[in-house]
Amino acid sequence: MSNILGLVLIVIILFSALDIVLIQLNITTLEKPSHPLLHDVYDKAGYARFKVYTLVRSRFNMGLKVIMLVANLLFFLLIAPIVSTLVISLNFDFLTTNLIFLVIVLILQAIITLPIEWLRHLMIEIPFGFSTTTFSLWMQD
């Protein structure tokens, strides 16, 4: 199981690094002024609002990617071996053991990401007027 965890860890690191690079490229592109030929196409106020929203969301996403990378590293280096040992000790067949491990991983990841998603909703979506969802509706969704 340690070879599989190592491979998963490498994939997570590579995808997180790629996401962070792409978000930084997006931020760099948005900081440049728009092309003069597009000035007649877009509403200046709407476009400026879109740029601010996209910058705020991109910066938040970059911070989120770093937090999730650290959380995943901690999980796969510290918690996964313990969970794996516990699940293997249940003496189920190979498929059931791996399904139980996967469910535990997904539950732990949801515990980390749900509060962050609500924070994103409060800090980005509501102030920019893209959502009027209450907490109870958000949880139901």
Accessible surface in RSA format (square Angstrom, percent):
REM  Atomic radii and reference values for relative SASA: ProtOr
REM  Chains: A
REM  Algorithm: Lee & Richards
REM  Probe-radius: 1.40
REM  Slices: 20
REM RES _ NUM      All-atoms   Total-Side   Main-Chain    Non-polar    All polar
REM                ABS   REL    ABS   REL    ABS   REL    ABS   REL    ABS   REL
RES MET A   1    78.97  40.9  32.78  21.7  46.19 110.0  22.56  19.2  56.41  74.7
RES SER A   2    88.40  74.7  76.24 101.8  12.15  28.0  48.25 102.8  40.14  56.2
RES ASN A   3   132.14  91.1 119.17 115.2  12.98  31.2  34.14  82.2  98.00  94.7
RES ILE A   4    99.81  56.8  98.62  73.5   1.19   2.9  99.81  71.9   0.00   0.0
RES LEU A   5    21.16  11.8  20.60  14.7   0.56   1.4  20.86  14.7   0.30   0.8
RES GLY A   6    28.63  35.3   0.00   N/A  28.63  35.3  28.16  77.3   0.47   1.0
RES LEU A   7   114.31  63.7 110.96  79.4   3.35   8.4 112.36  78.9   1.94   5.2
RES VAL A   8    52.18  34.3  50.61  45.8   1.57   3.8  52.18  45.3   0.00   0.0
RES LEU A   9    26.86  15.0  26.86  19.2   0.00   0.0  26.86  18.9   0.00   0.0
RES ILE A  10   100.17  57.0  99.38  74.0   0.79   1.9 100.13  72.1   0.05   0.1
RES VAL A  11    63.66  41.9  62.83  56.9   0.83   2.0  63.66  55.3   0.00   0.0
RES ILE A  12    34.13  19.4  30.70  22.9   3.43   8.3  33.86  24.4   0.27   0.7
RES ILE A  13    69.47  39.5  69.38  51.7   0.09   0.2  69.38  50.0   0.09   0.2
RES LEU A  14   114.47  63.8 109.42  78.3   5.05  12.7 109.86  77.2   4.61  12.4
RES PHE A  15   127.01  63.5 125.89  78.0   1.12   2.9 126.75  76.8   0.27   0.8
RES SER A  16    13.17  11.1  11.74  15.7   1.43   3.3   1.22   2.6  11.95  16.7
RES ALA A  17    48.52  44.6  43.15  66.6   5.37  12.2  48.27  68.0   0.25   0.7
RES LEU A  18    93.32  52.0  89.22  63.8   4.10  10.3  92.71  65.1   0.60   1.6
RES ASP A  19    45.65  32.0  44.85  44.6   0.80   1.9   2.99   7.0  42.66  42.5
RES ILE A  20    41.69  23.7  41.69  31.1   0.00   0.0  41.69  30.0   0.00   0.0
RES VAL A  21    83.76  55.1  81.35  73.6   2.41   5.8  83.56  72.6   0.20   0.6
RES LEU A  22    93.74  52.2  88.47  63.3   5.27  13.3  88.79  62.4   4.96  13.3
RES ILE A  23    25.37  14.4  23.61  17.6   1.75   4.2  25.29  18.2   0.07   0.2
RES GLN A  24    83.65  46.8  83.65  61.1   0.00   0.0  40.11  85.4  43.54  33.0
RES LEU A  25   102.01  56.8 101.57  72.7   0.45   1.1 101.79  71.5   0.23   0.6
RES ASN A  26    62.46  43.1  56.23  54.3   6.23  15.0  18.81  45.3  43.65  42.2
RES ILE A  27     8.67   4.9   8.67   6.5   0.00   0.0   8.67   6.2   0.00   0.0
RES THR A  28    56.79  40.4  55.98  56.7   0.81   1.9  46.18  62.0  10.61  16.0
RES THR A  29    88.09  62.7  82.56  83.7   5.53  13.2  58.65  78.8  29.44  44.5
RES LEU A  30    18.12  10.1  16.65  11.9   1.47   3.7  17.93  12.6   0.19   0.5
RES GLU A  31   101.34  58.2  69.83  52.8  31.51  75.0  33.11  64.1  68.22  55.7
RES LYS A  32   126.54  61.7 120.64  74.0   5.90  14.1  68.85  62.0  57.69  61.4
RES PRO A  33   120.52  87.8  99.89  91.1  20.63  75.0 104.79  86.5  15.73  97.8
RES SER A  34    28.72  24.3  11.88  15.9  16.85  38.8   8.99  19.1  19.73  27.6
RES HIS A  35   103.32  56.5  94.52  65.7   8.79  22.5  67.73  69.8  35.58  41.4
RES PRO A  36    97.21  70.8  85.32  77.8  11.89  43.2  85.40  70.5  11.80  73.4
RES LEU A  37   143.44  79.9 127.52  91.2  15.92  40.0 130.81  91.9  12.63  34.0
RES LEU A  38    73.34  40.8  72.52  51.9   0.82   2.1  72.62  51.0   0.72   1.9
RES HIS A  39    80.14  43.8  68.22  47.4  11.92  30.5  53.68  55.3  26.46  30.8
RES ASP A  40   146.01 102.3 111.06 110.5  34.95  82.6  36.04  84.8 109.97 109.7
RES VAL A  41   106.71  70.2  74.80  67.7  31.90  76.9  80.51  70.0  26.20  71.1
RES TYR A  42   108.42  50.6  98.50  56.0   9.92  25.8  56.49  42.5  51.93  64.0
RES ASP A  43   103.07  72.2  85.74  85.3  17.33  41.0  43.70 102.8  59.38  59.2
RES LYS A  44   149.34  72.9 139.42  85.5   9.93  23.6  92.46  83.2  56.88  60.6
RES ALA A  45    74.98  68.9  59.97  92.5  15.01  34.2  68.64  96.7   6.33  16.8
RES GLY A  46    35.10  43.3   0.00   N/A  35.10  43.3  28.89  79.3   6.21  13.9
RES TYR A  47    57.67  26.9  52.08  29.6   5.59  14.5  32.06  24.1  25.61  31.6
RES ALA A  48    52.35  48.1  48.54  74.9   3.82   8.7  51.91  73.1   0.45   1.2
RES ARG A  49   121.78  51.1 115.26  58.8   6.52  15.5  50.63  69.2  71.15  43.1
RES PHE A  50   104.69  52.4  99.93  61.9   4.76  12.4 104.31  63.2   0.38   1.1
RES LYS A  51    36.85  18.0  36.85  22.6   0.00   0.0  17.93  16.1  18.92  20.2
RES VAL A  52    77.67  51.1  77.06  69.8   0.61   1.5  77.65  67.5   0.02   0.1
RES TYR A  53    32.98  15.4  32.98  18.8   0.00   0.0  21.78  16.4  11.20  13.8
RES THR A  54    21.83  15.5  21.37  21.7   0.46   1.1  19.93  26.8   1.90   2.9
RES LEU A  55    26.72  14.9  26.72  19.1   0.00   0.0  26.72  18.8   0.00   0.0
RES VAL A  56    56.76  37.4  53.11  48.1   3.65   8.8  55.31  48.1   1.46   4.0
RES ARG A  57    75.41  31.7  75.41  38.4   0.00   0.0  15.84  21.6  59.57  36.1
RES SER A  58     7.63   6.4   6.04   8.1   1.58   3.6   1.87   4.0   5.76   8.1
RES ARG A  59   124.27  52.2 113.84  58.0  10.43  24.8  51.22  70.0  73.05  44.3
RES PHE A  60    36.76  18.4  26.23  16.2  10.53  27.4  34.61  21.0   2.15   6.2
RES ASN A  61    31.65  21.8  31.61  30.5   0.04   0.1   5.46  13.2  26.19  25.3
RES MET A  62    40.31  20.9  40.31  26.7   0.00   0.0   7.85   6.7  32.46  43.0
RES GLY A  63    33.45  41.2   0.00   N/A  33.45  41.2  32.33  88.7   1.12   2.5
RES LEU A  64    20.26  11.3  17.72  12.7   2.54   6.4  18.95  13.3   1.31   3.5
RES LYS A  65    68.37  33.4  67.88  41.6   0.49   1.2  23.23  20.9  45.14  48.1
RES VAL A  66    69.52  45.7  69.52  62.9   0.00   0.0  69.52  60.4   0.00   0.0
RES ILE A  67    93.59  53.3  90.11  67.1   3.47   8.4  93.08  67.0   0.51   1.4
RES MET A  68    22.08  11.4  22.08  14.6   0.00   0.0  22.08  18.8   0.00   0.0
RES LEU A  69    32.92  18.3  32.74  23.4   0.18   0.5  32.75  23.0   0.17   0.5
RES VAL A  70    76.05  50.0  75.79  68.6   0.26   0.6  76.04  66.1   0.01   0.0
RES ALA A  71    19.14  17.6  10.47  16.2   8.67  19.7  16.06  22.6   3.08   8.2
RES ASN A  72    26.34  18.2  26.12  25.2   0.23   0.6   0.23   0.6  26.12  25.2
RES LEU A  73    47.09  26.2  47.09  33.7   0.00   0.0  47.09  33.1   0.00   0.0
RES LEU A  74    92.28  51.4  92.23  66.0   0.06   0.1  92.23  64.8   0.06   0.1
RES PHE A  75    16.09   8.0  15.82   9.8   0.27   0.7  15.87   9.6   0.22   0.6
RES PHE A  76    20.53  10.3  14.31   8.9   6.22  16.2  14.31   8.7   6.22  17.8
RES LEU A  77   107.82  60.0  89.13  63.8  18.70  47.0  90.56  63.6  17.27  46.5
RES LEU A  78   109.05  60.7 101.93  72.9   7.12  17.9 104.14  73.1   4.91  13.2
RES ILE A  79    77.92  44.3  77.91  58.0   0.01   0.0  77.92  56.1   0.00   0.0
RES ALA A  80     0.00   0.0   0.00   0.0   0.00   0.0   0.00   0.0   0.00   0.0
RES PRO A  81    59.10  43.1  53.92  49.2   5.18  18.8  58.13  48.0   0.98   6.1
RES ILE A  82   109.57  62.3 106.11  79.1   3.45   8.3 109.33  78.7   0.23   0.6
RES VAL A  83    16.43  10.8  16.30  14.8   0.14   0.3  16.43  14.3   0.00   0.0
RES SER A  84     7.74   6.5   7.74  10.3   0.00   0.0   3.75   8.0   3.99   5.6
RES THR A  85    91.24  64.9  87.44  88.6   3.79   9.0  65.35  87.8  25.89  39.1
RES LEU A  86   111.54  62.1 109.75  78.5   1.79   4.5 110.11  77.3   1.44   3.9
RES VAL A  87     3.52   2.3   3.40   3.1   0.11   0.3   3.52   3.1   0.00   0.0
RES ILE A  88    92.64  52.7  88.00  65.6   4.64  11.2  88.85  64.0   3.79  10.3
RES SER A  89    70.32  59.4  46.20  61.7  24.12  55.6  44.46  94.7  25.86  36.2
RES LEU A  90    97.23  54.2  76.67  54.8  20.57  51.7  80.30  56.4  16.93  45.6
RES ASN A  91   133.26  91.9 100.50  97.1  32.76  78.9  31.75  76.4 101.52  98.1
RES PHE A  92   105.51  52.8  84.77  52.5  20.74  54.0  88.45  53.6  17.05  48.8
RES ASP A  93    90.97  63.7  74.45  74.1  16.52  39.1  52.14 122.7  38.83  38.7
RES PHE A  94   160.53  80.3 148.35  91.9  12.18  31.7 153.86  93.3   6.67  19.1
RES LEU A  95   116.70  65.0 115.56  82.7   1.14   2.9 115.66  81.2   1.04   2.8
RES THR A  96    45.54  32.4  45.21  45.8   0.33   0.8  25.98  34.9  19.56  29.6
RES THR A  97    13.02   9.3  13.02  13.2   0.00   0.0  10.07  13.5   2.95   4.5
RES ASN A  98    42.23  29.1  38.76  37.5   3.47   8.4  23.09  55.6  19.14  18.5
RES LEU A  99    90.83  50.6  90.69  64.9   0.13   0.3  90.79  63.8   0.04   0.1
RES ILE A 100    46.52  26.5  44.20  32.9   2.32   5.6  46.43  33.4   0.10   0.3
RES PHE A 101    20.65  10.3  20.65  12.8   0.00   0.0  20.65  12.5   0.00   0.0
RES LEU A 102    89.59  49.9  89.06  63.7   0.53   1.3  89.59  62.9   0.00   0.0
RES VAL A 103    78.95  52.0  78.39  71.0   0.56   1.4  78.92  68.6   0.03   0.1
RES ILE A 104    54.30  30.9  53.73  40.0   0.57   1.4  54.30  39.1   0.00   0.0
RES VAL A 105    24.20  15.9  23.20  21.0   1.00   2.4  23.26  20.2   0.94   2.5
RES LEU A 106    98.20  54.7  92.77  66.4   5.43  13.7  93.15  65.4   5.05  13.6
RES ILE A 107    96.26  54.8  93.78  69.9   2.48   6.0  96.15  69.2   0.11   0.3
RES LEU A 108    57.47  32.0  56.53  40.4   0.93   2.3  56.53  39.7   0.93   2.5
RES GLN A 109    67.49  37.7  64.86  47.4   2.63   6.3  17.35  36.9  50.14  38.0
RES ALA A 110    39.69  36.5  36.26  56.0   3.42   7.8  39.04  55.0   0.64   1.7
RES ILE A 111   110.03  62.6  99.16  73.9  10.87  26.2 104.78  75.5   5.25  14.3
RES ILE A 112    63.54  36.2  55.75  41.5   7.80  18.8  60.94  43.9   2.60   7.1
RES THR A 113    35.63  25.3  35.63  36.1   0.00   0.0  22.75  30.6  12.88  19.5
RES LEU A 114    84.61  47.1  84.06  60.1   0.56   1.4  84.37  59.3   0.24   0.6
RES PRO A 115    82.89  60.4  69.84  63.7  13.05  47.4  77.80  64.2   5.09  31.6
RES ILE A 116    26.54  15.1  25.78  19.2   0.76   1.8  26.54  19.1   0.00   0.0
RES GLU A 117    62.07  35.6  59.42  45.0   2.65   6.3  22.32  43.2  39.75  32.5
RES TRP A 118    45.29  18.2  45.29  21.9   0.00   0.0  32.90  17.5  12.38  20.1
RES LEU A 119    82.70  46.1  81.44  58.3   1.26   3.2  82.70  58.1   0.00   0.0
RES ARG A 120    27.18  11.4  27.18  13.9   0.00   0.0   7.14   9.8  20.04  12.1
RES HIS A 121    15.26   8.3  14.43  10.0   0.83   2.1   7.88   8.1   7.39   8.6
RES LEU A 122    80.99  45.1  69.96  50.1  11.03  27.7  69.96  49.1  11.03  29.7
RES MET A 123   104.87  54.3  88.41  58.5  16.45  39.2  85.63  72.8  19.24  25.5
RES ILE A 124     1.12   0.6   1.12   0.8   0.00   0.0   1.12   0.8   0.00   0.0
RES GLU A 125    28.01  16.1  28.01  21.2   0.00   0.0  15.07  29.1  12.95  10.6
RES ILE A 126    65.94  37.5  56.98  42.4   8.96  21.6  56.98  41.0   8.96  24.3
RES PRO A 127    88.42  64.4  46.60  42.5  41.82 152.0  57.94  47.8  30.49 189.5
RES PHE A 128    32.47  16.2  29.62  18.3   2.85   7.4  32.47  19.7   0.00   0.0
RES GLY A 129    57.56  71.0   0.00   N/A  57.56  71.0  28.05  77.0  29.51  66.1
RES PHE A 130   107.76  53.9  73.43  45.5  34.33  89.3  78.68  47.7  29.08  83.2
RES SER A 131    22.56  19.1  12.27  16.4  10.29  23.7  17.98  38.3   4.58   6.4
RES THR A 132   132.62  94.3 106.77 108.2  25.85  61.6  79.56 106.9  53.06  80.2
RES THR A 133    44.02  31.3  36.74  37.3   7.28  17.3  11.96  16.1  32.06  48.5
RES THR A 134    75.65  53.8  69.08  70.0   6.57  15.6  73.32  98.5   2.32   3.5
RES PHE A 135   108.65  54.4 104.00  64.4   4.65  12.1 104.00  63.1   4.65  13.3
RES SER A 136    67.12  56.7  60.60  80.9   6.53  15.0  43.85  93.4  23.28  32.6
RES LEU A 137    97.55  54.3  94.25  67.4   3.30   8.3  94.25  66.2   3.30   8.9
RES TRP A 138    44.98  18.1  38.68  18.7   6.30  14.8  20.87  11.1  24.11  39.1
RES MET A 139   102.40  53.0  77.16  51.1  25.24  60.1  75.06  63.8  27.34  36.2
RES GLN A 140   144.95  81.1 106.54  77.9  38.41  91.5  48.65 103.6  96.30  73.0
RES ASP A 141   154.65 108.3  96.46  96.0  58.19 137.6  36.89  86.8 117.76 117.4
END  Absolute sums over single chains surface
CHAIN  1 A     9781.7       8645.8       1135.9       7409.5       2372.2
END  Absolute sums over all chains
TOTAL          9781.7       8645.8       1135.9       7409.5       2372.2
